[in-house]
Every structure is written in C-alpha cells, then in structure tokens.
Amino acid sequence: MSVAMALTNTLLSHSNKYGPADNSHVKDDAPVPWSLRRRCTVDTYSVAGIDVYTLTPKRGAADIDILYFHGGAYNAGMIAPHWWVVRSLVAATGATVHVPSYLLAPEHTADAAYPSLDAVTDDVLLAAGTRRVVFAGDSAGGGIALAEAQRCRDKAGKNADHLVLFSPWVDVTMTNPAARDVEERDVSLNCDLLAAAGRWWAGDRDPADPLISPSNGDLVDLPPMTVVQGGRDVLAPDVIWLVGKVRDAGGRVHLAEAAEGFHVYVAGWWTPEARAALRLAAQGIRGDGE
C-alpha cells in the first residue's frame, strides 16, 4: 500500500459512513470544475426529461464516446470526485464523455428512472455511428452501466464496445455475509444503509431483481469489461463474485485490484494505485489488444 493510499484511508476513516438514513444527500449536481472546462467544451442538453452533460476535448479528441453513469447510492447527485474520474478518463483517452443526470431515489424508483436512462443510451449509441462506445460508471452507476449493457444485448441491437466498472454496486440486497466481514475495514460504506438505499431504488420490485441487482441477470455475451475494485470496500465480495461469474459465462474481464483501496479509489488520483487502475481502464476504453 502506498503512503498516499494509507493517508487517504486515515482521513476517510474520520468522516461519516455513507448512507441514506435521513435522505439528506444533495440532489443537485456539483458544477463541472474549471479543470474540466479548461480541457473540454461542456454542453448540456435534455433527453426524455433529464439533463445530459457532454464534455468534448478541445484538443486531442479521439473517436471514442464514453457514457458515464455516476454513483451515489441512487439517491445523490454528482459530487466533485465523480468529475475527477471523468477528468482522468478524458485526459487518458481523449474520449468525449456523456454524463446523464438521472432521476434519483426515493423520489423516483428504477422503474421511473430507466426509461430516460434507456433513451440516453440509445441516443449515444445512434449518434456515435462507427465511433467506439464505452459504458462506464462508479458504484451505483456501475450497476446501471452493466444493466444497460444487458438491455442492449437483449434487444439484439448495437451495444457498447467495452464496459468500465469502478467499484460497481451490482447486488443492492447486501446479503452477502462476506460484506459484513469487510465492513469494519471499509472507511466509507455501511451495509444496512446501503440496503435501505437499494430498497428505495427498487420500489415495488424485489431488490434482487436483475434490473436492480444486475449480477443476478444473464451475464452471457456481454462486451469485454474492465473492473476496478478496492479491498476495503463492502462491495468487493459481490464484485469479485461477478467477475468470476462473467468469466464462467465466457466473458472477458480485466480486473484491477488494490487490497487497501477504498470505495471507488480510482477517484483518488493522487495515489499510485488509482493511476495504475486508470491506465488499465484507458486501455480498455481505447480497445488496446482487443
């Protein structure tokens, strides 16, 4: 473990663990930081009633589109670390990044949110033409990215060329007993609070429903994927199980693991572990070796 990672874990351990108990999370998105505006042209447009940010590099743009779904336990808007991840992906790949500001729980459930998410996904795939398209996301957004890839496959239409999943939340039930074993070492997440957020998002559905917990869905014939996961994260047991299940189904997965990595440690761009994971993610986004 690097010194930078150790110091970050120590600082995070003094903050409150994330959870939706009082629904006090900020719904409004953090503004696009100046560091991204300096690098990219930022446009905002509406699709099916939700806003979508599009960030296009001013120099060195590649023929790649990333559809990025942010995390936040399905009940919080974009925060600064989400933009840090987007900034790192743009810098590493030259991709144009589309970020939907999707409907949030508990005011909205997955059944209310997915029609607009589906519309954004379809629009990005259609507009891309022959350009390379990558679905990416962190935490809850990683779950959305996986669910969207499953939907596109089932429609037998165009799908992403690659998936990039940062600490994806792929089973919102939080019933894996191994997650409880990790909880004491997790500096930011609480299993019970996450399970409550998952029930909000599920609404009238069973939280184990594949739309809500996509690791329970069909994992055959999905795009190649890059998965980045830290060991000090209650989601790690389900993510590692997902990776094995995808491989058993014949899928290709590149896995970056950091044993002492916190939840979505890739946002910690100051750590060597995050920089290494971003290099692997960039290879997948570009399609190196595929």
ZALUMKE-126154 format. One line per 3 residues: number of its first residue (from 1); for each residue y negated, z, x of C-alpha. Coordinates in Angstrom, 1 decimal. Layout:
REM residues N
NUM	Y Z X  ...
//
This chain:
REM residues 290
1	0.0 0.0 0.0  -3.4 -0.9 1.3  -6.2 1.6 1.8
4	-8.2 -0.3 -0.8  -5.4 0.0 -3.4  -4.9 3.7 -2.7
7	-8.7 4.4 -3.1  -8.8 2.4 -6.3  -5.8 4.3 -7.7
10	-7.5 7.5 -6.9  -10.8 6.5 -8.6  -9.0 5.3 -11.7
13	-7.0 8.5 -11.9  -10.2 10.4 -12.7  -11.0 8.2 -15.7
16	-9.7 8.5 -19.3  -6.5 6.6 -20.1  -7.0 3.6 -22.2
19	-6.1 3.8 -25.9  -7.3 3.1 -29.4  -7.2 6.6 -30.9
22	-10.7 6.6 -32.2  -11.4 2.9 -32.3  -14.5 3.4 -30.2
25	-13.9 0.4 -27.9  -16.7 -2.1 -27.6  -16.0 -5.2 -29.7
28	-18.9 -7.3 -28.2  -18.1 -9.3 -25.1  -19.6 -8.3 -21.8
31	-22.1 -11.0 -20.7  -21.0 -13.7 -18.3  -22.1 -12.3 -14.9
34	-24.6 -14.1 -12.7  -22.0 -14.7 -10.0  -20.1 -16.9 -12.5
37	-23.3 -18.6 -13.9  -24.3 -19.5 -10.4  -21.0 -21.2 -9.8
40	-20.4 -22.7 -13.3  -22.1 -24.3 -16.2  -21.5 -22.0 -19.1
43	-21.3 -23.4 -22.7  -20.3 -21.6 -25.9  -19.0 -23.4 -28.9
46	-17.2 -22.4 -32.1  -13.7 -23.3 -33.2  -12.2 -22.1 -36.5
49	-14.9 -19.4 -36.8  -14.6 -17.9 -33.3  -16.7 -18.5 -30.2
52	-15.2 -20.1 -27.1  -16.8 -19.8 -23.6  -16.3 -22.8 -21.4
55	-17.0 -22.4 -17.7  -17.2 -25.7 -15.7  -17.6 -25.5 -11.9
58	-20.8 -27.1 -10.7  -19.2 -28.3 -7.5  -15.6 -29.0 -6.6
61	-14.3 -29.2 -10.1  -10.6 -30.1 -10.4  -8.7 -31.9 -13.2
64	-7.4 -28.7 -14.5  -8.1 -26.7 -17.7  -7.3 -23.0 -18.0
67	-7.1 -21.5 -21.4  -7.7 -17.8 -20.7  -6.9 -15.0 -23.2
70	-8.4 -11.7 -22.3  -6.8 -8.3 -22.6  -8.0 -5.1 -24.3
73	-5.0 -3.9 -26.4  -6.1 -6.4 -29.1  -9.0 -4.2 -30.1
76	-11.6 -4.6 -27.4  -13.8 -7.5 -26.3  -14.3 -9.0 -22.9
79	-15.3 -6.5 -20.2  -16.6 -7.1 -16.7  -13.1 -7.1 -14.9
82	-12.0 -9.9 -17.2  -14.9 -12.0 -15.9  -13.9 -11.0 -12.4
85	-10.5 -12.5 -12.9  -12.0 -15.7 -14.3  -14.4 -15.9 -11.4
88	-11.5 -15.6 -8.9  -9.5 -18.3 -10.7  -12.4 -20.7 -10.7
91	-13.1 -20.1 -7.0  -9.5 -20.6 -6.1  -8.7 -23.7 -8.1
94	-11.9 -25.4 -9.3  -10.5 -25.3 -12.8  -12.6 -25.4 -16.0
97	-11.8 -22.2 -17.9  -12.0 -21.8 -21.7  -12.1 -18.2 -23.0
100	-11.8 -17.6 -26.8  -13.5 -14.5 -28.2  -10.7 -13.9 -30.7
103	-10.6 -11.6 -33.8  -9.8 -8.0 -32.9  -7.8 -5.2 -34.5
106	-7.9 -3.0 -36.5  -10.5 -5.1 -38.5  -8.2 -8.1 -38.1
109	-4.4 -8.4 -37.6  -2.4 -11.0 -35.7  -1.9 -13.0 -38.9
112	-5.7 -13.2 -39.3  -6.3 -14.0 -35.6  -3.7 -16.5 -34.8
115	-4.9 -19.4 -36.9  -8.1 -19.6 -34.9  -6.2 -19.0 -31.6
118	-3.9 -21.8 -32.5  -6.9 -24.1 -33.3  -8.4 -23.3 -29.9
121	-5.2 -24.0 -28.1  -4.7 -27.3 -29.9  -8.3 -28.4 -29.2
124	-8.0 -27.6 -25.5  -4.6 -29.5 -25.2  -6.0 -32.5 -27.1
127	-9.3 -32.7 -25.2  -7.5 -32.3 -21.8  -5.8 -35.7 -22.1
130	-4.0 -36.2 -18.8  -5.6 -33.2 -17.1  -3.4 -30.3 -16.1
133	-3.5 -27.4 -18.6  -2.6 -23.8 -17.9  -2.3 -20.9 -20.4
136	-3.3 -17.6 -18.7  -4.0 -14.1 -19.8  -4.0 -10.5 -18.8
139	-2.3 -7.6 -20.7  -2.6 -8.4 -24.5  -4.0 -11.8 -23.5
142	-0.8 -12.4 -21.5  1.1 -11.8 -24.7  -1.0 -14.3 -26.5
145	-0.5 -16.9 -23.8  3.3 -16.5 -24.0  3.2 -16.7 -27.8
148	1.1 -19.8 -27.8  3.5 -21.5 -25.3  6.4 -20.6 -27.6
151	4.5 -22.1 -30.6  3.6 -25.3 -28.8  7.3 -25.7 -27.7
154	8.4 -25.2 -31.3  6.0 -27.8 -32.5  7.5 -30.3 -30.0
157	4.0 -31.3 -29.0  2.0 -31.0 -25.9  2.4 -27.7 -24.1
160	0.9 -26.0 -21.1  2.0 -27.2 -17.7  2.1 -23.7 -16.4
163	1.7 -20.1 -17.6  -0.1 -17.4 -15.5  0.5 -13.9 -16.9
166	-1.2 -10.9 -15.4  0.5 -7.6 -16.4  1.3 -9.1 -19.8
169	1.9 -6.9 -22.8  5.0 -8.6 -24.2  6.5 -5.8 -26.3
172	4.0 -3.7 -28.2  6.6 -1.3 -29.5  6.5 0.6 -26.2
175	10.1 1.8 -27.0  11.5 1.1 -23.5  12.4 4.5 -22.1
178	11.6 3.3 -18.6  7.9 3.0 -19.6  7.8 6.8 -20.1
181	9.2 7.2 -16.6  6.2 5.2 -15.2  3.6 6.8 -17.4
184	2.8 9.7 -15.1  2.0 7.3 -12.3  0.0 5.0 -14.5
187	-3.7 5.6 -13.9  -5.0 3.9 -17.0  -2.5 3.4 -19.8
190	-0.8 5.7 -22.3  2.4 4.7 -24.2  1.6 6.3 -27.5
193	-1.9 5.0 -27.7  -0.7 1.5 -26.8  2.0 1.7 -29.5
196	-0.8 2.6 -32.1  -2.8 -0.4 -31.0  0.3 -2.6 -31.4
199	0.8 -1.4 -34.9  -2.9 -2.3 -35.7  -2.4 -5.8 -34.4
202	1.0 -6.2 -36.2  -0.5 -5.3 -39.6  2.2 -5.8 -42.2
205	4.6 -7.3 -39.6  7.3 -5.4 -37.7  5.7 -4.7 -34.2
208	8.9 -6.1 -32.8  8.3 -9.5 -34.4  8.2 -12.2 -31.8
211	4.6 -13.2 -32.8  3.5 -9.6 -31.9  6.1 -9.0 -29.1
214	6.8 -12.4 -27.7  9.5 -11.2 -25.3  11.7 -10.9 -28.4
217	11.3 -14.6 -29.1  13.1 -17.7 -27.8  12.4 -18.0 -24.1
220	14.2 -21.3 -23.5  12.3 -24.4 -22.4  9.0 -22.8 -21.6
223	6.6 -24.0 -18.9  7.1 -22.6 -15.4  5.2 -19.4 -15.1
226	3.6 -17.1 -12.5  3.8 -13.4 -13.4  1.8 -10.7 -11.5
229	2.8 -7.1 -12.1  2.0 -3.7 -10.6  4.5 -0.9 -10.4
232	2.1 1.8 -11.5  1.9 0.3 -15.0  3.8 1.4 -18.1
235	4.2 -2.3 -19.0  6.1 -3.0 -15.8  9.7 -2.3 -17.1
238	9.2 -4.8 -20.0  7.6 -7.4 -17.8  10.4 -7.2 -15.2
241	12.9 -7.5 -18.1  11.0 -10.5 -19.4  11.2 -12.2 -16.0
244	15.0 -11.7 -15.8  15.4 -13.0 -19.4  13.4 -16.1 -18.7
247	15.4 -16.9 -15.6  18.7 -16.3 -17.5  17.4 -18.9 -20.0
250	16.9 -21.4 -17.2  13.2 -21.0 -16.8  11.2 -20.9 -13.5
253	9.2 -17.8 -12.7  7.2 -16.9 -9.6  6.8 -13.1 -9.5
256	4.2 -11.2 -7.5  4.9 -7.5 -7.5  2.8 -4.7 -6.0
259	4.7 -1.4 -6.0  1.5 0.6 -6.2  -0.5 -1.9 -8.2
262	-2.3 -0.6 -11.3  -2.5 -2.4 -14.7  -4.0 -5.9 -14.1
265	-4.5 -5.0 -10.5  -5.5 -8.6 -9.9  -8.9 -7.7 -11.2
268	-9.3 -5.5 -8.1  -10.5 -8.5 -5.9  -11.4 -6.1 -3.1
271	-7.7 -5.3 -2.5  -5.4 -7.4 -0.3  -2.7 -7.1 -3.0
274	-5.0 -8.8 -5.6  -6.0 -11.5 -3.2  -2.3 -12.3 -2.4
277	-1.5 -12.4 -6.1  -4.4 -14.7 -6.8  -3.2 -17.1 -4.1
280	0.2 -17.3 -5.8  -1.5 -17.8 -9.2  -3.6 -20.5 -7.8
283	-0.6 -22.3 -6.5  0.9 -22.3 -10.0  -2.3 -23.4 -11.6
286	-2.6 -26.4 -9.2  1.1 -27.1 -9.6  1.9 -26.9 -5.9
289	5.6 -27.6 -5.3  6.4 -28.5 -8.9
//
